[in-house]
């Protein structure tokens, strides 16, 4: 039995789009485990808010890992889904994250381009027959005695890309035990904070921000 729908934080909604703030620890989509997920909660919100009976058309344009928090954008129509998927393919949809990492990256801002391969539910920075280029840029927002807050802009959208690439240069994300941080009870310090896109039907720039 699925748990009852809970309140969710709506960041933006219109006839074609729904943007939601996903809390850390929540799946983006159901995976057969029966664990709570954002998509099911968002569908329940649409049904309740708009009085829609039956199934609700709602598809995520992108996914966030379970321990990652922040913006998730859903398409509410097939037209929006098709056009936003094209923006993803053409890399005109821009995703920006905040990541708190261990130590202080040098230089304070830069770009990372590395080959990435995948296996056993993790990403590895290495060349291989199935590797693909992973590209991101970062800049320092705040420095602390032992950590640094970075703004990270994705130019490709590979699995675990930010986590693997930052760990590879010696600056794993705080709380990321999968990629080199010592066991800790602290959550993964990675949040999707900004999403820039072209509205799929109005054809005007749209920027979604957490803060």
C-alpha positions as CSV (number, residue, x, y, z in Angstrom):
1,X,0.0,0.0,0.0
2,X,1.3,3.4,-0.9
3,X,1.6,6.0,1.8
4,X,-0.8,8.9,1.7
5,X,0.1,12.0,-0.3
6,X,1.9,14.6,1.6
7,X,2.2,18.4,1.0
8,X,4.9,19.4,-1.4
9,X,6.5,22.7,-2.1
10,X,5.4,24.1,-5.5
11,X,7.8,26.5,-7.1
12,X,5.9,27.1,-10.4
13,X,2.8,25.8,-12.1
14,X,0.9,26.6,-15.2
15,X,-1.1,24.5,-17.8
16,X,2.0,22.9,-19.2
17,X,4.6,22.8,-16.3
18,X,5.0,22.0,-12.7
19,X,8.2,22.7,-10.7
20,X,8.6,21.2,-7.3
21,X,11.2,21.4,-4.6
22,X,12.3,17.8,-3.9
23,X,13.6,17.1,-0.3
24,X,16.7,15.0,0.2
25,X,15.9,11.4,0.8
26,X,12.9,11.2,-1.5
27,X,12.9,9.3,-4.8
28,X,12.1,11.4,-7.9
29,X,10.1,8.5,-9.5
30,X,8.7,5.2,-8.2
31,X,11.2,2.4,-8.6
32,X,9.1,-0.6,-7.5
33,X,10.5,-0.5,-3.9
34,X,7.3,1.0,-2.4
35,X,9.4,3.9,-1.0
36,X,7.8,7.4,-1.2
37,X,8.5,9.4,-4.4
38,X,8.1,12.9,-5.6
39,X,6.2,12.0,-8.8
40,X,3.4,10.2,-6.9
41,X,3.1,13.1,-4.5
42,X,3.0,15.6,-7.4
43,X,0.3,13.6,-9.2
44,X,-1.8,13.6,-6.0
45,X,-1.3,17.4,-5.6
46,X,-2.5,18.0,-9.2
47,X,-5.6,15.7,-8.7
48,X,-6.5,17.4,-5.4
49,X,-5.9,21.0,-6.6
50,X,-7.6,20.7,-10.0
51,X,-10.2,18.0,-9.2
52,X,-8.9,15.7,-11.9
53,X,-10.3,12.2,-11.8
54,X,-8.3,9.2,-13.1
55,X,-4.7,9.3,-14.3
56,X,-2.8,12.5,-14.4
57,X,-0.2,13.2,-17.2
58,X,2.9,14.2,-15.4
59,X,6.5,13.4,-16.5
60,X,9.8,14.6,-15.0
61,X,12.1,16.3,-17.5
62,X,15.1,15.3,-15.4
63,X,15.8,13.3,-12.2
64,X,17.7,14.0,-9.0
65,X,19.4,11.3,-7.1
66,X,17.6,10.3,-3.9
67,X,20.0,12.1,-1.5
68,X,20.0,15.3,-3.7
69,X,17.5,18.1,-3.0
70,X,16.1,20.9,-5.2
71,X,14.2,21.7,-8.3
72,X,12.5,19.0,-10.3
73,X,10.5,20.1,-13.4
74,X,7.5,18.0,-14.6
75,X,5.7,18.3,-18.0
76,X,2.0,18.4,-17.6
77,X,1.3,17.9,-21.4
78,X,2.8,15.8,-24.1
79,X,3.6,19.0,-26.1
80,X,5.6,20.3,-23.2
81,X,7.4,17.0,-22.7
82,X,8.4,16.8,-26.3
83,X,9.8,20.3,-26.5
84,X,11.6,20.2,-23.2
85,X,13.2,16.9,-24.1
86,X,14.5,18.6,-27.2
87,X,16.0,21.4,-25.0
88,X,17.7,18.7,-22.9
89,X,19.2,17.1,-26.0
90,X,20.3,20.4,-27.4
91,X,21.7,21.5,-24.0
92,X,19.8,24.7,-24.0
93,X,18.1,23.8,-20.7
94,X,20.6,24.9,-18.0
95,X,20.9,23.3,-14.6
96,X,22.8,25.0,-11.7
97,X,23.6,23.4,-8.4
98,X,25.1,24.4,-5.0
99,X,27.6,21.9,-3.6
100,X,29.5,22.2,-0.4
101,X,32.8,20.3,-0.9
102,X,35.7,19.3,1.3
103,X,38.7,21.7,1.4
104,X,39.3,24.6,-1.0
105,X,39.5,24.0,-4.8
106,X,42.3,25.6,-6.7
107,X,41.7,27.4,-8.9
108,X,38.6,29.0,-7.2
109,X,36.7,28.6,-10.5
110,X,37.1,26.5,-13.6
111,X,35.8,23.8,-15.9
112,X,36.1,20.0,-15.7
113,X,36.0,17.8,-18.8
114,X,36.5,14.1,-18.1
115,X,35.5,10.8,-19.5
116,X,32.9,9.0,-17.3
117,X,32.0,5.4,-17.2
118,X,29.2,3.7,-15.1
119,X,29.0,0.5,-13.2
120,X,27.6,-0.9,-9.9
121,X,25.4,2.2,-9.4
122,X,28.4,4.6,-9.4
123,X,30.3,6.7,-11.9
124,X,34.0,6.5,-12.6
125,X,36.3,9.1,-14.2
126,X,38.2,6.9,-16.6
127,X,38.4,6.1,-20.3
128,X,36.6,3.0,-21.5
129,X,34.7,1.6,-24.5
130,X,31.4,3.0,-23.1
131,X,32.8,6.2,-21.5
132,X,31.2,9.6,-22.4
133,X,32.5,13.1,-21.9
134,X,31.3,14.8,-18.7
135,X,31.5,18.6,-18.7
136,X,30.8,21.1,-15.9
137,X,31.9,24.5,-14.7
138,X,32.2,25.7,-11.1
139,X,32.9,28.9,-9.2
140,X,33.4,29.5,-5.5
141,X,30.6,31.2,-3.6
142,X,31.9,31.0,0.0
143,X,35.0,29.6,1.8
144,X,34.9,28.1,5.3
145,X,37.8,26.7,7.4
146,X,37.3,23.1,6.1
147,X,34.8,23.4,3.3
148,X,33.9,25.5,0.2
149,X,30.5,26.3,-1.2
150,X,30.5,26.0,-5.0
151,X,28.1,27.0,-7.7
152,X,28.2,24.2,-10.3
153,X,26.7,24.5,-13.9
154,X,26.1,21.3,-15.8
155,X,27.0,21.3,-19.5
156,X,26.2,17.5,-19.8
157,X,23.9,15.5,-17.7
158,X,25.7,12.2,-16.8
159,X,24.8,9.9,-14.0
160,X,26.4,11.1,-10.7
161,X,28.4,13.5,-12.8
162,X,28.9,16.3,-10.2
163,X,29.6,13.9,-7.4
164,X,32.2,11.9,-9.3
165,X,34.0,14.8,-11.0
166,X,34.4,16.8,-7.8
167,X,35.6,13.7,-5.9
168,X,38.1,13.0,-8.7
169,X,39.9,16.4,-8.2
170,X,40.1,15.8,-4.5
171,X,37.0,17.7,-3.3
172,X,34.2,15.3,-2.7
173,X,30.8,16.8,-1.7
174,X,30.3,16.9,2.0
175,X,28.2,13.9,3.2
176,X,28.9,11.8,0.0
177,X,30.1,8.5,1.4
178,X,29.8,6.9,-2.0
179,X,32.5,9.1,-3.4
180,X,35.2,9.2,-0.7
181,X,33.8,11.0,2.3
182,X,34.3,9.2,5.6
183,X,31.0,7.7,7.1
184,X,28.9,10.4,8.5
185,X,25.3,11.1,9.5
186,X,25.3,14.4,7.6
187,X,23.2,14.6,4.4
188,X,24.7,15.0,1.0
189,X,25.4,18.8,0.5
190,X,24.1,19.0,-3.1
191,X,21.1,21.0,-4.1
192,X,19.6,21.9,-7.6
193,X,19.0,25.6,-7.1
194,X,18.4,27.1,-10.6
195,X,16.8,25.9,-13.8
196,X,16.9,28.0,-17.0
197,X,14.7,27.1,-20.0
198,X,12.6,28.3,-22.8
199,X,8.9,28.0,-21.9
200,X,7.6,25.1,-24.2
201,X,4.5,27.0,-25.4
202,X,5.0,30.7,-24.7
203,X,8.5,30.6,-26.2
204,X,9.9,33.0,-23.6
205,X,12.8,32.5,-21.2
206,X,11.9,31.1,-17.8
207,X,14.1,30.9,-14.8
208,X,13.2,28.8,-11.7
209,X,15.2,29.5,-8.5
210,X,15.1,28.1,-5.0
211,X,16.8,31.2,-3.6
